[in-house]
Amino acid sequence: MDNDDMKISVLASGSTGNVTYVETPQHKILLDAGLSGKKIANLMKSIGRDLNDVDSLFVTHEHSDHRQSVGVLARRYHMSVYANQGTWDAMSSRIGKVSDEQKNIFPPDTVEDFGDLDVESFSVSHDAAEPQFYVFHHHNKSFVVLTDTGY
């Protein structure tokens, strides 16, 4: 890969926890944080990356296998956290305090521009408050994780 590529590592996927790492030249992102902070840190080290460099965390829904360490990572590593309002409402009492500066509402069915990365959210069918997933667009490449769907 050249320095302009989008790099992706699925660090964990399944009912015991979900974490995906997405990297572009300008951003280092986690999609979900469904394991302990320590496990995620060790998985990041295994791919030669450091949680201190992650700038953003996108949360798909409030189930523990997707949000277990959201609060810990936000507080310890000062990440910006993105989720829709329904997910924030459902997980807030379970993740501890996240500062207002770090908390970002990302509505379903929208696209946000993050410089060299466009992130598109879309609603899915799942037994959660307001589940949504994301498509990451970098130049002419796109990446999506789609799990936990009813249909």
C-alpha positions in Angstrom: 0.0 0.0 0.0 1.2 3.5 -0.7 0.9 6.3 1.9 -2.5 7.4 0.5 -4.3 4.1 1.0 -7.0 3.4 3.5 -5.9 0.7 5.9 -8.3 -1.6 7.7 -7.9 -4.2 10.4 -10.8 -6.1 11.9 -9.5 -6.6 15.4 -12.5 -8.5 16.8 -15.8 -9.6 15.4 -18.5 -11.7 17.1 -20.8 -11.9 20.1 -17.8 -11.6 22.5 -16.8 -8.2 21.0 -16.4 -6.0 17.9 -13.6 -3.6 17.1 -12.4 -2.5 13.7 -9.5 -0.1 13.0 -9.6 2.3 10.0 -6.7 4.5 9.0 -6.2 7.1 6.4 -3.3 9.6 6.1 -5.3 12.1 8.2 -7.3 9.8 10.5 -7.0 6.9 12.8 -10.5 5.5 13.8 -12.1 2.8 15.8 -15.4 1.4 14.8 -17.0 0.1 18.0 -15.2 -0.8 21.2 -16.8 -4.1 22.3 -13.8 -5.4 24.3 -12.0 -4.1 27.4 -9.7 -1.1 26.8 -6.7 -3.3 27.7 -7.6 -6.0 25.1 -8.1 -3.3 22.4 -4.8 -1.7 23.3 -3.1 -5.1 22.9 -4.8 -5.8 19.6 -3.7 -2.4 18.4 -0.1 -3.2 19.4 -0.4 -6.5 17.5 -0.9 -4.5 14.2 1.8 -2.0 15.1 -0.6 0.8 16.1 -1.2 2.7 19.4 -4.5 3.8 20.9 -2.9 7.2 21.7 -3.0 8.0 18.0 -6.7 7.2 17.5 -8.7 10.4 17.0 -12.3 9.1 16.7 -14.6 6.3 17.7 -17.8 5.5 15.9 -20.4 3.4 17.7 -23.0 1.4 15.9 -25.3 0.6 18.8 -25.5 0.2 22.6 -25.1 -3.5 23.0 -22.1 -4.4 25.2 -20.2 -6.3 22.4 -20.1 -2.9 20.6 -19.7 -0.3 23.4 -18.0 -2.0 26.3 -15.1 0.4 26.6 -16.4 3.4 24.8 -16.3 5.6 28.0 -12.9 4.3 29.1 -11.3 4.9 25.7 -12.9 8.4 25.4 -11.7 9.5 28.8 -8.2 7.9 28.7 -7.3 8.7 25.0 -9.4 11.8 24.4 -11.1 10.4 21.3 -14.1 12.1 19.7 -17.0 9.7 19.9 -19.8 9.5 17.2 -23.2 7.9 17.6 -26.8 8.8 16.8 -29.1 10.2 19.5 -30.9 7.0 20.2 -27.6 5.1 20.8 -26.3 7.9 23.0 -29.5 7.8 25.0 -29.3 4.0 25.4 -25.6 3.7 26.3 -25.0 6.9 28.3 -25.8 5.3 31.7 -23.6 2.3 30.9 -20.4 4.1 29.7 -19.8 6.7 32.4 -19.1 10.4 31.7 -18.0 11.5 28.3 -17.3 15.2 28.0 -19.6 17.3 25.8 -16.6 18.2 23.6 -16.0 14.6 22.8 -19.6 13.6 22.3 -20.9 13.9 18.7 -24.3 13.2 17.4 -24.2 11.5 14.0 -27.7 11.1 12.6 -28.7 8.1 10.5 -28.7 8.5 6.7 -26.2 11.3 6.6 -22.7 11.9 5.3 -20.0 13.8 7.2 -16.8 15.1 5.7 -13.6 14.5 7.7 -11.1 15.8 5.3 -9.6 12.8 3.5 -12.5 10.6 4.7 -16.2 10.8 4.2 -18.3 8.8 6.6 -21.8 7.8 5.7 -24.3 6.4 8.3 -27.3 4.2 7.5 -30.0 2.6 9.6 -30.3 -1.2 10.0 -32.8 -3.7 11.4 -31.6 -4.9 14.8 -33.0 -5.2 18.4 -31.3 -2.0 19.6 -32.5 1.6 20.3 -31.4 3.1 17.0 -28.7 0.9 15.3 -26.7 2.3 12.4 -23.6 1.3 10.6 -21.1 3.3 8.6 -19.5 3.4 5.2 -16.0 4.9 5.1 -15.1 6.5 1.8 -11.5 7.5 1.1 -10.7 8.7 -2.5 -11.9 5.9 -4.8 -12.2 3.2 -2.0 -15.1 2.4 0.4 -15.3 0.1 3.4 -18.4 -1.0 5.4 -18.9 -3.3 8.3 -22.4 -4.7 8.5 -23.2 -7.1 11.4 -26.1 -7.6 13.8 -28.9 -7.2 11.2 -32.4 -8.6 11.2 -32.6 -8.6 7.4 
